[in-house]
Amino acid sequence: MVWQRPDGRQPYELRPISFHNGFTRFAPGSVLAKCGDTQVLCTVSVTEGVPKFLAGSGKGWLTSEYRMLPSATQQRQERELLKLSGRTQEIQRLIGRSLRAAIDFEALGERTLTVDADVLQADAGTRTTAITGGFVALANAVAQLLQQGKLERSPLCGQVAAISVGLLQGEAYLDLNYIEDVAATVDFNVVMNQHLGIIELQGTAEEGSYSRTQLNQLLDFAEKGIQQLLIAQREAIASWDVLFRV
């Protein structure tokens, strides 16, 4: 029996992806990233100075925060006020690790970039959408720093995008929505750069195990999806050739 996708997509097909730049007024970088019914507001703020462990090094830093609005899911979730859940901490660390791979911190200088990912609506893939949209917001913030003369050259030295893949009834599927995410026996989050080099893999078998052949198929699907996301990012970022250094 073959899994029938609720939205009629092919196994290797992404949900519709879009980036709405300048979604908020005050953040240097601001993007509403939509992946199907998942919507994540990604903003980037710039602060002069760095954490103590980098003070005097001449290098900058990037950190991230991730939150989900109470109404982002079908049933209201309590706000995380005094203590973050383990899931939230793990996701925001993933976002930070992933996007740090795109920055030359010496070119940034002693500044801190804070990437905030706020989930407005969740239909699975919130962390991967946060990474993919976060990169676009990051590029927008860098563009503003260059325009203001605060940077001599762009610190963007890589491109980063992320996608989910999973096994449903033993077959590989790309970009799972919530119904598929719940039903999947294997679920992976894949983060790659512009060369399709792997930045991070998060994957586990919810039931049983999976074979090396299945893993290869999952990674093949992830590569195809990320290639499309990289193109969508470049189309959404103005002055790409000025911002991006190979």
Secondary structure, DSSP 4 states (H G I P E B T S, - for coil): -PPPPTT---TTPPPPEEEEET-SSSSSEEEEEEETTEEEEEEEEEEES--GGGTTSS--EEEEEEEE-GGGSSS------SS--HHHHHHHHHHHHHHHTTB-HHHH-SEEEEEEEEEEE-SS-HHHHHHHHHHHHHHHHHHHHHHTTS-SS--B---EEEEEEEEETTEEEES--HHHHHH-SEEEEEEEETT--EEEEEEEESSS---HHHHHHHHHHHHHHHHHHHHHHHHHSTTHHHH---
